[in-house]
Amino acid sequence: MNRPQQVPEPLTSGEVAHMLRVTPVTVARWADTGKLTSFRTLGGHRRFHRAEVEALLVPETVRTTSPGTG
């Protein structure tokens, strides 16, 4: 029997701000400028995908260095 795949809960602006150690205003600005992708709830609140936010926690040098290039 197939189990339904669990989809991670989206993050609020406050949760993202806490994870990235910035203010919720900064999170909103990043969403407005495209640094972060957000979507809105029916009530108009922003939500963010956990995987995208967690990717920002990885240092830039790790994200841009390909294997074998040092």
Protein Blocks (a to p, Z undefined) as FASTA:
>chain_A
ZZdddddddddfklmmmmnopafklmmmmmmnopaccdddfkopacddfklmmmmmpcfk
lmmpcghkZZ
